[in-house]
Amino acid sequence: MSFSEYLREQRFNSGEMYARMAQAGSDPMLSPGQVAAILLVDRRTVRRWAMDDGKFGKPTLTEGGHLRIRWSALKAYLEAQTPQPAE
């Protein structure tokens, strides 16, 4: 298995886990590192996208000032990025 195949598999497994949690009725809060693992980007990129660009809706900060992103916001972002099939 190549490294890129490994990364794709890890991304799929992470996404599936959060999707199952969302189906169970919760909307998990993800850290920038968790989102970065799903999107295959650096966590600093996720922070910049969330704080500056608003790609994941309104950012949520914990009492300690840590960024969290809702699974539903990440899912909406991914769905918007997915090309629609031509009719």
mmCIF file as gemmi writes it, N, C-alpha and C atoms, coordinates in Angstrom:
data_model
loop_
_atom_site.group_PDB
_atom_site.id
_atom_site.type_symbol
_atom_site.label_atom_id
_atom_site.label_alt_id
_atom_site.label_comp_id
_atom_site.label_asym_id
_atom_site.label_entity_id
_atom_site.label_seq_id
_atom_site.pdbx_PDB_ins_code
_atom_site.Cartn_x
_atom_site.Cartn_y
_atom_site.Cartn_z
_atom_site.occupancy
_atom_site.B_iso_or_equiv
_atom_site.pdbx_formal_charge
_atom_site.auth_seq_id
_atom_site.auth_asym_id
_atom_site.pdbx_PDB_model_num
ATOM 1 N N . MET Axp A 1 ? 0.862 -1.177 0 1 0 ? 1 A 1
ATOM 2 C CA . MET Axp A 1 ? 0 0 0 1 0 ? 1 A 1
ATOM 3 C C . MET Axp A 1 ? 0.903 1.232 0 1 0 ? 1 A 1
ATOM 4 N N . SER Axp A 2 ? 0.638 2.139 -0.936 1 0 ? 2 A 1
ATOM 5 C CA . SER Axp A 2 ? 1.424 3.363 -0.996 1 0 ? 2 A 1
ATOM 6 C C . SER Axp A 2 ? 0.975 4.321 0.107 1 0 ? 2 A 1
ATOM 7 N N . PHE Axp A 3 ? 1.799 5.318 0.357 1 0 ? 3 A 1
ATOM 8 C CA . PHE Axp A 3 ? 1.473 6.295 1.392 1 0 ? 3 A 1
ATOM 9 C C . PHE Axp A 3 ? 0.195 7.056 1.043 1 0 ? 3 A 1
ATOM 10 N N . SER Axp A 4 ? 0.013 7.426 -0.213 1 0 ? 4 A 1
ATOM 11 C CA . SER Axp A 4 ? -1.193 8.157 -0.606 1 0 ? 4 A 1
ATOM 12 C C . SER Axp A 4 ? -2.442 7.282 -0.444 1 0 ? 4 A 1
ATOM 13 N N . GLU Axp A 5 ? -2.317 5.984 -0.733 1 0 ? 5 A 1
ATOM 14 C CA . GLU Axp A 5 ? -3.449 5.075 -0.51 1 0 ? 5 A 1
ATOM 15 C C . GLU Axp A 5 ? -3.764 4.969 0.979 1 0 ? 5 A 1
ATOM 16 N N . TYR Axp A 6 ? -2.711 4.917 1.795 1 0 ? 6 A 1
ATOM 17 C CA . TYR Axp A 6 ? -2.895 4.877 3.248 1 0 ? 6 A 1
ATOM 18 C C . TYR Axp A 6 ? -3.632 6.126 3.726 1 0 ? 6 A 1
ATOM 19 N N . LEU Axp A 7 ? -3.21 7.301 3.231 1 0 ? 7 A 1
ATOM 20 C CA . LEU Axp A 7 ? -3.858 8.542 3.639 1 0 ? 7 A 1
ATOM 21 C C . LEU Axp A 7 ? -5.326 8.569 3.228 1 0 ? 7 A 1
ATOM 22 N N . ARG Axp A 8 ? -5.617 8.107 2.015 1 0 ? 8 A 1
ATOM 23 C CA . ARG Axp A 8 ? -7.01 8.07 1.565 1 0 ? 8 A 1
ATOM 24 C C . ARG Axp A 8 ? -7.839 7.161 2.453 1 0 ? 8 A 1
ATOM 25 N N . GLU Axp A 9 ? -7.281 6.02 2.84 1 0 ? 9 A 1
ATOM 26 C CA . GLU Axp A 9 ? -7.996 5.091 3.701 1 0 ? 9 A 1
ATOM 27 C C . GLU Axp A 9 ? -8.244 5.709 5.077 1 0 ? 9 A 1
ATOM 28 N N . GLN Axp A 10 ? -7.248 6.393 5.624 1 0 ? 10 A 1
ATOM 29 C CA . GLN Axp A 10 ? -7.404 7.032 6.931 1 0 ? 10 A 1
ATOM 30 C C . GLN Axp A 10 ? -8.45 8.132 6.859 1 0 ? 10 A 1
ATOM 31 N N . ARG Axp A 11 ? -8.446 8.891 5.779 1 0 ? 11 A 1
ATOM 32 C CA . ARG Axp A 11 ? -9.431 9.959 5.602 1 0 ? 11 A 1
ATOM 33 C C . ARG Axp A 11 ? -10.833 9.363 5.566 1 0 ? 11 A 1
ATOM 34 N N . PHE Axp A 12 ? -11.014 8.278 4.813 1 0 ? 12 A 1
ATOM 35 C CA . PHE Axp A 12 ? -12.313 7.629 4.716 1 0 ? 12 A 1
ATOM 36 C C . PHE Axp A 12 ? -12.754 7.115 6.076 1 0 ? 12 A 1
ATOM 37 N N . ASN Axp A 13 ? -11.847 6.44 6.794 1 0 ? 13 A 1
ATOM 38 C CA . ASN Axp A 13 ? -12.195 5.893 8.101 1 0 ? 13 A 1
ATOM 39 C C . ASN Axp A 13 ? -12.571 6.99 9.088 1 0 ? 13 A 1
ATOM 40 N N . SER Axp A 14 ? -11.844 8.111 9.087 1 0 ? 14 A 1
ATOM 41 C CA . SER Axp A 14 ? -12.162 9.224 9.984 1 0 ? 14 A 1
ATOM 42 C C . SER Axp A 14 ? -13.535 9.796 9.662 1 0 ? 14 A 1
ATOM 43 N N . GLY Axp A 15 ? -13.778 10.027 8.381 1 0 ? 15 A 1
ATOM 44 C CA . GLY Axp A 15 ? -15.061 10.579 7.974 1 0 ? 15 A 1
ATOM 45 C C . GLY Axp A 15 ? -16.221 9.673 8.325 1 0 ? 15 A 1
ATOM 46 N N . GLU Axp A 16 ? -16.033 8.377 8.127 1 0 ? 16 A 1
ATOM 47 C CA . GLU Axp A 16 ? -17.087 7.416 8.453 1 0 ? 16 A 1
ATOM 48 C C . GLU Axp A 16 ? -17.395 7.416 9.952 1 0 ? 16 A 1
ATOM 49 N N . MET Axp A 17 ? -16.366 7.517 10.785 1 0 ? 17 A 1
ATOM 50 C CA . MET Axp A 17 ? -16.58 7.528 12.23 1 0 ? 17 A 1
ATOM 51 C C . MET Axp A 17 ? -17.43 8.733 12.639 1 0 ? 17 A 1
ATOM 52 N N . TYR Axp A 18 ? -17.096 9.916 12.122 1 0 ? 18 A 1
ATOM 53 C CA . TYR Axp A 18 ? -17.855 11.103 12.485 1 0 ? 18 A 1
ATOM 54 C C . TYR Axp A 18 ? -19.264 11.066 11.899 1 0 ? 18 A 1
ATOM 55 N N . ALA Axp A 19 ? -19.409 10.469 10.715 1 0 ? 19 A 1
ATOM 56 C CA . ALA Axp A 19 ? -20.735 10.338 10.121 1 0 ? 19 A 1
ATOM 57 C C . ALA Axp A 19 ? -21.626 9.439 10.981 1 0 ? 19 A 1
ATOM 58 N N . ARG Axp A 20 ? -21.061 8.348 11.507 1 0 ? 20 A 1
ATOM 59 C CA . ARG Axp A 20 ? -21.833 7.474 12.397 1 0 ? 20 A 1
ATOM 60 C C . ARG Axp A 20 ? -22.244 8.21 13.672 1 0 ? 20 A 1
ATOM 61 N N . MET Axp A 21 ? -21.35 9.028 14.204 1 0 ? 21 A 1
ATOM 62 C CA . MET Axp A 21 ? -21.687 9.799 15.404 1 0 ? 21 A 1
ATOM 63 C C . MET Axp A 21 ? -22.82 10.784 15.099 1 0 ? 21 A 1
ATOM 64 N N . ALA Axp A 22 ? -22.77 11.407 13.924 1 0 ? 22 A 1
ATOM 65 C CA . ALA Axp A 22 ? -23.808 12.362 13.545 1 0 ? 22 A 1
ATOM 66 C C . ALA Axp A 22 ? -25.147 11.656 13.372 1 0 ? 22 A 1
ATOM 67 N N . GLN Axp A 23 ? -25.126 10.433 12.815 1 0 ? 23 A 1
ATOM 68 C CA . GLN Axp A 23 ? -26.365 9.678 12.647 1 0 ? 23 A 1
ATOM 69 C C . GLN Axp A 23 ? -26.954 9.294 13.991 1 0 ? 23 A 1
ATOM 70 N N . ALA Axp A 24 ? -26.113 9.165 15.001 1 0 ? 24 A 1
ATOM 71 C CA . ALA Axp A 24 ? -26.578 8.8 16.333 1 0 ? 24 A 1
ATOM 72 C C . ALA Axp A 24 ? -27.23 9.982 17.043 1 0 ? 24 A 1
ATOM 73 N N . GLY Axp A 25 ? -27.256 11.136 16.391 1 0 ? 25 A 1
ATOM 74 C CA . GLY Axp A 25 ? -27.946 12.289 16.953 1 0 ? 25 A 1
ATOM 75 C C . GLY Axp A 25 ? -27.036 13.348 17.534 1 0 ? 25 A 1
ATOM 76 N N . SER Axp A 26 ? -25.731 13.124 17.525 1 0 ? 26 A 1
ATOM 77 C CA . SER Axp A 26 ? -24.831 14.15 18.021 1 0 ? 26 A 1
ATOM 78 C C . SER Axp A 26 ? -24.164 14.848 16.842 1 0 ? 26 A 1
ATOM 79 N N . ASP Axp A 27 ? -23.714 16.065 17.063 1 0 ? 27 A 1
ATOM 80 C CA . ASP Axp A 27 ? -22.983 16.812 16.048 1 0 ? 27 A 1
ATOM 81 C C . ASP Axp A 27 ? -21.591 17.043 16.619 1 0 ? 27 A 1
ATOM 82 N N . PRO Axp A 28 ? -20.674 16.086 16.409 1 0 ? 28 A 1
ATOM 83 C CA . PRO Axp A 28 ? -19.368 16.159 17.05 1 0 ? 28 A 1
ATOM 84 C C . PRO Axp A 28 ? -18.612 17.44 16.721 1 0 ? 28 A 1
ATOM 85 N N . MET Axp A 29 ? -17.875 17.915 17.703 1 0 ? 29 A 1
ATOM 86 C CA . MET Axp A 29 ? -17.001 19.068 17.517 1 0 ? 29 A 1
ATOM 87 C C . MET Axp A 29 ? -15.611 18.529 17.234 1 0 ? 29 A 1
ATOM 88 N N . LEU Axp A 30 ? -15.021 18.969 16.14 1 0 ? 30 A 1
ATOM 89 C CA . LEU Axp A 30 ? -13.718 18.474 15.703 1 0 ? 30 A 1
ATOM 90 C C . LEU Axp A 30 ? -12.64 19.524 15.921 1 0 ? 30 A 1
ATOM 91 N N . SER Axp A 31 ? -11.46 19.067 16.253 1 0 ? 31 A 1
ATOM 92 C CA . SER Axp A 31 ? -10.321 19.973 16.378 1 0 ? 31 A 1
ATOM 93 C C . SER Axp A 31 ? -9.767 20.251 14.981 1 0 ? 31 A 1
ATOM 94 N N . PRO Axp A 32 ? -8.971 21.31 14.838 1 0 ? 32 A 1
ATOM 95 C CA . PRO Axp A 32 ? -8.344 21.555 13.534 1 0 ? 32 A 1
ATOM 96 C C . PRO Axp A 32 ? -7.496 20.373 13.062 1 0 ? 32 A 1
ATOM 97 N N . GLY Axp A 33 ? -6.858 19.659 13.984 1 0 ? 33 A 1
ATOM 98 C CA . GLY Axp A 33 ? -6.064 18.497 13.601 1 0 ? 33 A 1
ATOM 99 C C . GLY Axp A 33 ? -6.917 17.38 13.026 1 0 ? 33 A 1
ATOM 100 N N . GLN Axp A 34 ? -8.095 17.16 13.6 1 0 ? 34 A 1
ATOM 101 C CA . GLN Axp A 34 ? -8.991 16.127 13.084 1 0 ? 34 A 1
ATOM 102 C C . GLN Axp A 34 ? -9.522 16.505 11.705 1 0 ? 34 A 1
ATOM 103 N N . VAL Axp A 35 ? -9.898 17.772 11.538 1 0 ? 35 A 1
ATOM 104 C CA . VAL Axp A 35 ? -10.378 18.239 10.231 1 0 ? 35 A 1
ATOM 105 C C . VAL Axp A 35 ? -9.252 18.153 9.208 1 0 ? 35 A 1
ATOM 106 N N . ALA Axp A 36 ? -8.039 18.52 9.618 1 0 ? 36 A 1
ATOM 107 C CA . ALA Axp A 36 ? -6.887 18.461 8.721 1 0 ? 36 A 1
ATOM 108 C C . ALA Axp A 36 ? -6.629 17.032 8.248 1 0 ? 36 A 1
ATOM 109 N N . ALA Axp A 37 ? -6.802 16.06 9.138 1 0 ? 37 A 1
ATOM 110 C CA . ALA Axp A 37 ? -6.597 14.663 8.758 1 0 ? 37 A 1
ATOM 111 C C . ALA Axp A 37 ? -7.626 14.221 7.725 1 0 ? 37 A 1
ATOM 112 N N . ILE Axp A 38 ? -8.844 14.698 7.848 1 0 ? 38 A 1
ATOM 113 C CA . ILE Axp A 38 ? -9.901 14.34 6.891 1 0 ? 38 A 1
ATOM 114 C C . ILE Axp A 38 ? -9.658 15.012 5.544 1 0 ? 38 A 1
ATOM 115 N N . LEU Axp A 39 ? -9.245 16.295 5.57 1 0 ? 39 A 1
ATOM 116 C CA . LEU Axp A 39 ? -9.061 17.052 4.329 1 0 ? 39 A 1
ATOM 117 C C . LEU Axp A 39 ? -7.668 16.897 3.727 1 0 ? 39 A 1
ATOM 118 N N . LEU Axp A 40 ? -6.762 16.233 4.458 1 0 ? 40 A 1
ATOM 119 C CA . LEU Axp A 40 ? -5.38 16.058 4.002 1 0 ? 40 A 1
ATOM 120 C C . LEU Axp A 40 ? -4.683 17.396 3.778 1 0 ? 40 A 1
ATOM 121 N N . VAL Axp A 41 ? -4.847 18.307 4.728 1 0 ? 41 A 1
ATOM 122 C CA . VAL Axp A 41 ? -4.157 19.59 4.72 1 0 ? 41 A 1
ATOM 123 C C . VAL Axp A 41 ? -3.544 19.8 6.098 1 0 ? 41 A 1
ATOM 124 N N . ASP Axp A 42 ? -2.742 20.835 6.246 1 0 ? 42 A 1
ATOM 125 C CA . ASP Axp A 42 ? -2.139 21.161 7.533 1 0 ? 42 A 1
ATOM 126 C C . ASP Axp A 42 ? -3.187 21.791 8.456 1 0 ? 42 A 1
ATOM 127 N N . ARG Axp A 43 ? -3.045 21.578 9.758 1 0 ? 43 A 1
ATOM 128 C CA . ARG Axp A 43 ? -4.022 22.125 10.702 1 0 ? 43 A 1
ATOM 129 C C . ARG Axp A 43 ? -4.022 23.649 10.708 1 0 ? 43 A 1
ATOM 130 N N . ARG Axp A 44 ? -2.882 24.26 10.36 1 0 ? 44 A 1
ATOM 131 C CA . ARG Axp A 44 ? -2.838 25.731 10.275 1 0 ? 44 A 1
ATOM 132 C C . ARG Axp A 44 ? -3.699 26.22 9.108 1 0 ? 44 A 1
ATOM 133 N N . THR Axp A 45 ? -3.754 25.436 8.057 1 0 ? 45 A 1
ATOM 134 C CA . THR Axp A 45 ? -4.629 25.778 6.926 1 0 ? 45 A 1
ATOM 135 C C . THR Axp A 45 ? -6.085 25.722 7.361 1 0 ? 45 A 1
ATOM 136 N N . VAL Axp A 46 ? -6.442 24.699 8.126 1 0 ? 46 A 1
ATOM 137 C CA . VAL Axp A 46 ? -7.815 24.585 8.631 1 0 ? 46 A 1
ATOM 138 C C . VAL Axp A 46 ? -8.152 25.788 9.502 1 0 ? 46 A 1
ATOM 139 N N . ARG Axp A 47 ? -7.247 26.163 10.384 1 0 ? 47 A 1
ATOM 140 C CA . ARG Axp A 47 ? -7.481 27.323 11.256 1 0 ? 47 A 1
ATOM 141 C C . ARG Axp A 47 ? -7.688 28.589 10.421 1 0 ? 47 A 1
ATOM 142 N N . ARG Axp A 48 ? -6.861 28.79 9.421 1 0 ? 48 A 1
ATOM 143 C CA . ARG Axp A 48 ? -6.988 29.98 8.568 1 0 ? 48 A 1
ATOM 144 C C . ARG Axp A 48 ? -8.317 29.954 7.816 1 0 ? 48 A 1
ATOM 145 N N . TRP Axp A 49 ? -8.679 28.792 7.265 1 0 ? 49 A 1
ATOM 146 C CA . TRP Axp A 49 ? -9.947 28.692 6.549 1 0 ? 49 A 1
ATOM 147 C C . TRP Axp A 49 ? -11.117 28.986 7.475 1 0 ? 49 A 1
ATOM 148 N N . ALA Axp A 50 ? -11.043 28.489 8.703 1 0 ? 50 A 1
ATOM 149 C CA . ALA Axp A 50 ? -12.154 28.667 9.643 1 0 ? 50 A 1
ATOM 150 C C . ALA Axp A 50 ? -12.235 30.103 10.149 1 0 ? 50 A 1
ATOM 151 N N . MET Axp A 51 ? -11.108 30.663 10.538 1 0 ? 51 A 1
ATOM 152 C CA . MET Axp A 51 ? -11.112 31.98 11.184 1 0 ? 51 A 1
ATOM 153 C C . MET Axp A 51 ? -11.175 33.128 10.183 1 0 ? 51 A 1
ATOM 154 N N . ASP Axp A 52 ? -10.43 33.028 9.093 1 0 ? 52 A 1
ATOM 155 C CA . ASP Axp A 52 ? -10.346 34.137 8.147 1 0 ? 52 A 1
ATOM 156 C C . ASP Axp A 52 ? -11.362 34.037 7.011 1 0 ? 52 A 1
ATOM 157 N N . ASP Axp A 53 ? -11.516 32.852 6.475 1 0 ? 53 A 1
ATOM 158 C CA . ASP Axp A 53 ? -12.35 32.665 5.286 1 0 ? 53 A 1
ATOM 159 C C . ASP Axp A 53 ? -13.772 32.224 5.602 1 0 ? 53 A 1
ATOM 160 N N . GLY Axp A 54 ? -14.01 31.718 6.809 1 0 ? 54 A 1
ATOM 161 C CA . GLY Axp A 54 ? -15.352 31.273 7.183 1 0 ? 54 A 1
ATOM 162 C C . GLY Axp A 54 ? -15.864 30.092 6.377 1 0 ? 54 A 1
ATOM 163 N N . LYS Axp A 55 ? -14.975 29.225 5.938 1 0 ? 55 A 1
ATOM 164 C CA . LYS Axp A 55 ? -15.382 28.103 5.091 1 0 ? 55 A 1
ATOM 165 C C . LYS Axp A 55 ? -16.258 27.086 5.824 1 0 ? 55 A 1
ATOM 166 N N . PHE Axp A 56 ? -16.191 27.075 7.15 1 0 ? 56 A 1
ATOM 167 C CA . PHE Axp A 56 ? -16.952 26.102 7.923 1 0 ? 56 A 1
ATOM 168 C C . PHE Axp A 56 ? -18.021 26.789 8.764 1 0 ? 56 A 1
ATOM 169 N N . GLY Axp A 57 ? -18.528 27.91 8.303 1 0 ? 57 A 1
ATOM 170 C CA . GLY Axp A 57 ? -19.516 28.649 9.078 1 0 ? 57 A 1
ATOM 171 C C . GLY Axp A 57 ? -18.843 29.431 10.195 1 0 ? 57 A 1
ATOM 172 N N . LYS Axp A 58 ? -19.635 29.817 11.167 1 0 ? 58 A 1
ATOM 173 C CA . LYS Axp A 58 ? -19.104 30.593 12.284 1 0 ? 58 A 1
ATOM 174 C C . LYS Axp A 58 ? -18.215 29.699 13.153 1 0 ? 58 A 1
ATOM 175 N N . PRO Axp A 59 ? -16.95 30.11 13.381 1 0 ? 59 A 1
ATOM 176 C CA . PRO Axp A 59 ? -16.073 29.27 14.195 1 0 ? 59 A 1
ATOM 177 C C . PRO Axp A 59 ? -16.513 29.231 15.654 1 0 ? 59 A 1
ATOM 178 N N . THR Axp A 60 ? -16.293 28.105 16.286 1 0 ? 60 A 1
ATOM 179 C CA . THR Axp A 60 ? -16.61 27.931 17.699 1 0 ? 60 A 1
ATOM 180 C C . THR Axp A 60 ? -15.305 27.861 18.465 1 0 ? 60 A 1
ATOM 181 N N . LEU Axp A 61 ? -15.209 28.631 19.537 1 0 ? 61 A 1
ATOM 182 C CA . LEU Axp A 61 ? -14.033 28.596 20.387 1 0 ? 61 A 1
ATOM 183 C C . LEU Axp A 61 ? -14.435 28.067 21.76 1 0 ? 61 A 1
ATOM 184 N N . THR Axp A 62 ? -13.602 27.2 22.32 1 0 ? 62 A 1
ATOM 185 C CA . THR Axp A 62 ? -13.857 26.685 23.664 1 0 ? 62 A 1
ATOM 186 C C . THR Axp A 62 ? -13.538 27.785 24.669 1 0 ? 62 A 1
ATOM 187 N N . GLU Axp A 63 ? -13.843 27.546 25.931 1 0 ? 63 A 1
ATOM 188 C CA . GLU Axp A 63 ? -13.523 28.52 26.965 1 0 ? 63 A 1
ATOM 189 C C . GLU Axp A 63 ? -12.022 28.791 27.014 1 0 ? 63 A 1
ATOM 190 N N . GLY Axp A 64 ? -11.231 27.811 26.677 1 0 ? 64 A 1
ATOM 191 C CA . GLY Axp A 64 ? -9.776 27.976 26.66 1 0 ? 64 A 1
ATOM 192 C C . GLY Axp A 64 ? -9.251 28.608 25.383 1 0 ? 64 A 1
ATOM 193 N N . GLY Axp A 65 ? -10.153 28.939 24.444 1 0 ? 65 A 1
ATOM 194 C CA . GLY Axp A 65 ? -9.76 29.587 23.203 1 0 ? 65 A 1
ATOM 195 C C . GLY Axp A 65 ? -9.37 28.642 22.085 1 0 ? 65 A 1
ATOM 196 N N . HIS Axp A 66 ? -9.685 27.367 22.223 1 0 ? 66 A 1
ATOM 197 C CA . HIS Axp A 66 ? -9.353 26.384 21.196 1 0 ? 66 A 1
ATOM 198 C C . HIS Axp A 66 ? -10.454 26.324 20.143 1 0 ? 66 A 1
ATOM 199 N N . LEU Axp A 67 ? -10.052 26.287 18.895 1 0 ? 67 A 1
ATOM 200 C CA . LEU Axp A 67 ? -10.989 26.24 17.771 1 0 ? 67 A 1
ATOM 201 C C . LEU Axp A 67 ? -11.625 24.859 17.669 1 0 ? 67 A 1
ATOM 202 N N . ARG Axp A 68 ? -12.915 24.833 17.431 1 0 ? 68 A 1
ATOM 203 C CA . ARG Axp A 68 ? -13.641 23.592 17.165 1 0 ? 68 A 1
ATOM 204 C C . ARG Axp A 68 ? -14.556 23.82 15.966 1 0 ? 68 A 1
ATOM 205 N N . ILE Axp A 69 ? -14.701 22.782 15.157 1 0 ? 69 A 1
ATOM 206 C CA . ILE Axp A 69 ? -15.532 22.845 13.953 1 0 ? 69 A 1
ATOM 207 C C . ILE Axp A 69 ? -16.559 21.734 14.045 1 0 ? 69 A 1
ATOM 208 N N . ARG Axp A 70 ? -17.814 22.071 13.819 1 0 ? 70 A 1
ATOM 209 C CA . ARG Axp A 70 ? -18.879 21.068 13.874 1 0 ? 70 A 1
ATOM 210 C C . ARG Axp A 70 ? -18.787 20.142 12.664 1 0 ? 70 A 1
ATOM 211 N N . TRP Axp A 71 ? -19.085 18.868 12.907 1 0 ? 71 A 1
ATOM 212 C CA . TRP Axp A 71 ? -19.086 17.883 11.823 1 0 ? 71 A 1
ATOM 213 C C . TRP Axp A 71 ? -20.06 18.312 10.734 1 0 ? 71 A 1
ATOM 214 N N . SER Axp A 72 ? -21.21 18.835 11.114 1 0 ? 72 A 1
ATOM 215 C CA . SER Axp A 72 ? -22.215 19.232 10.116 1 0 ? 72 A 1
ATOM 216 C C . SER Axp A 72 ? -21.678 20.347 9.212 1 0 ? 72 A 1
ATOM 217 N N . ALA Axp A 73 ? -20.88 21.264 9.748 1 0 ? 73 A 1
ATOM 218 C CA . ALA Axp A 73 ? -20.298 22.341 8.942 1 0 ? 73 A 1
ATOM 219 C C . ALA Axp A 73 ? -19.252 21.782 7.981 1 0 ? 73 A 1
ATOM 220 N N . LEU Axp A 74 ? -18.447 20.838 8.457 1 0 ? 74 A 1
ATOM 221 C CA . LEU Axp A 74 ? -17.449 20.211 7.593 1 0 ? 74 A 1
ATOM 222 C C . LEU Axp A 74 ? -18.138 19.417 6.489 1 0 ? 74 A 1
ATOM 223 N N . LYS Axp A 75 ? -19.177 18.694 6.846 1 0 ? 75 A 1
ATOM 224 C CA . LYS Axp A 75 ? -19.917 17.901 5.849 1 0 ? 75 A 1
ATOM 225 C C . LYS Axp A 75 ? -20.525 18.816 4.783 1 0 ? 75 A 1
ATOM 226 N N . ALA Axp A 76 ? -21.095 19.948 5.206 1 0 ? 76 A 1
ATOM 227 C CA . ALA Axp A 76 ? -21.671 20.894 4.244 1 0 ? 76 A 1
ATOM 228 C C . ALA Axp A 76 ? -20.584 21.437 3.311 1 0 ? 76 A 1
ATOM 229 N N . TYR Axp A 77 ? -19.415 21.729 3.867 1 0 ? 77 A 1
ATOM 230 C CA . TYR Axp A 77 ? -18.303 22.218 3.053 1 0 ? 77 A 1
ATOM 231 C C . TYR Axp A 77 ? -17.89 21.161 2.027 1 0 ? 77 A 1
ATOM 232 N N . LEU Axp A 78 ? -17.762 19.912 2.476 1 0 ? 78 A 1
ATOM 233 C CA . LEU Axp A 78 ? -17.362 18.836 1.564 1 0 ? 78 A 1
ATOM 234 C C . LEU Axp A 78 ? -18.398 18.616 0.466 1 0 ? 78 A 1
ATOM 235 N N . GLU Axp A 79 ? -19.66 18.682 0.819 1 0 ? 79 A 1
ATOM 236 C CA . GLU Axp A 79 ? -20.713 18.497 -0.187 1 0 ? 79 A 1
ATOM 237 C C . GLU Axp A 79 ? -20.696 19.624 -1.211 1 0 ? 79 A 1
ATOM 238 N N . ALA Axp A 80 ? -20.384 20.838 -0.766 1 0 ? 80 A 1
ATOM 239 C CA . ALA Axp A 80 ? -20.313 21.976 -1.69 1 0 ? 80 A 1
ATOM 240 C C . ALA Axp A 80 ? -19.112 21.842 -2.63 1 0 ? 80 A 1
ATOM 241 N N . GLN Axp A 81 ? -18.054 21.157 -2.187 1 0 ? 81 A 1
ATOM 242 C CA . GLN Axp A 81 ? -16.853 20.995 -2.998 1 0 ? 81 A 1
ATOM 243 C C . GLN Axp A 81 ? -16.943 19.815 -3.962 1 0 ? 81 A 1
ATOM 244 N N . THR Axp A 82 ? -17.907 18.936 -3.757 1 0 ? 82 A 1
ATOM 245 C CA . THR Axp A 82 ? -18.042 17.751 -4.584 1 0 ? 82 A 1
ATOM 246 C C . THR Axp A 82 ? -18.689 18.118 -5.916 1 0 ? 82 A 1
ATOM 247 N N . PRO Axp A 83 ? -18.025 17.841 -7.034 1 0 ? 83 A 1
ATOM 248 C CA . PRO Axp A 83 ? -18.62 18.166 -8.334 1 0 ? 83 A 1
ATOM 249 C C . PRO Axp A 83 ? -19.893 17.356 -8.577 1 0 ? 83 A 1
ATOM 250 N N . GLN Axp A 84 ? -20.87 18.017 -9.141 1 0 ? 84 A 1
ATOM 251 C CA . GLN Axp A 84 ? -22.133 17.354 -9.469 1 0 ? 84 A 1
ATOM 252 C C . GLN Axp A 84 ? -22.016 16.724 -10.852 1 0 ? 84 A 1
ATOM 253 N N . PRO Axp A 85 ? -22.571 15.534 -11.048 1 0 ? 85 A 1
ATOM 254 C CA . PRO Axp A 85 ? -22.486 14.884 -12.354 1 0 ? 85 A 1
ATOM 255 C C . PRO Axp A 85 ? -23.25 15.683 -13.415 1 0 ? 85 A 1
ATOM 256 N N . ALA Axp A 86 ? -22.696 15.707 -14.596 1 0 ? 86 A 1
ATOM 257 C CA . ALA Axp A 86 ? -23.349 16.399 -15.728 1 0 ? 86 A 1
ATOM 258 C C . ALA Axp A 86 ? -24.572 15.61 -16.158 1 0 ? 86 A 1
ATOM 259 N N . GLU Axp A 87 ? -25.596 16.329 -16.515 1 0 ? 87 A 1
ATOM 260 C CA . GLU Axp A 87 ? -26.831 15.654 -16.94 1 0 ? 87 A 1
ATOM 261 C C . GLU Axp A 87 ? -26.904 15.542 -18.428 1 0 ? 87 A 1
